[in-house]
Amino acid sequence: MEDTKLIERAQRGDKDAFATLVQRYYRNIYNLAYRMTGNREDAMDITQEVLLRAFRAIGSFEPDRPFLPWIYRITWNICADRGRKIGRTPAEESMDDAESGASRIPSQAVGPDGELEKREAARILRDAIDQLTDGYRELIILFHLEGLSIKEISEVTDLKETVIKNRLYRGRQMLKKILEAGGLVWMA
C-alpha cells in the first residue's frame, strides 16, 4: 500500500496503518540517529522518541508530501536537541553500520580480503565524517549516506538550498583534508 493511503488511514486513527509506516521507515530513522550520535543505545532511544512524536503529530502531516523528509525532520530535531544537552557520544562499532557503510564504498576486490578492505574503508570514512564540525557532518550524512536530495535536506533542516550546497562543498573539502592527512588518496 502507498504511503499516502497509509498516512490517511493513520490520521483517521488506524494503528495498523501507522505500524506499517513504522515497519517501512524504522531502519531509516535508526540509521540516521546512529550516524548522528555514533551510539547504538542513543540511536534506539531517539528512534523510539521519533516514532512517539510522529504518532502524536501524524494528524498535522500533509499526506500529499513525502513522508521520509518529514520523519527525518523529527529525527534531526531530536538529535540536535540531545546534542545540545549532552554532546556527541563517542562512536562505537556496529555490525549494521559497518555493513551499510561498506556497501556504499566501491571496491574491485572480491572475497574475504576484499570484504575486510571495504569494512576498513567504511570505518576510516566514518571516523573522518565524525571529525567534521557540526553543520557539515549532518549534511554530509543526509546527502551522501542517507541519499536525500538538496530539496529534501532543505525541508529537514530549514536551511536554504544554496547554504546546503555551499556546506556540502566545504564539508567535502574538509573530508578530503582529513583523509589526506591520514595518508589516504582522495578520489572524487
Secondary structure, 3 states (H helix, E strand, C coil): CCHHHHHHHHHCCCHHHHHHHHHHHHHHHHHHHHHHHCCHHHHHHHHHHHHHHHHHHHHHCCCCCCHHHHHHHHHHHHHHHHHHHHCCCCCCCCHHHHHHHHHCCCCCCCCHHHHHHHHHHHHHHHHHHHHCCCCCHHHHHHHHHCCCCHHHHHHHHCCCHHHHHHHHHHHHHHHHHHHHHCCCCCCC
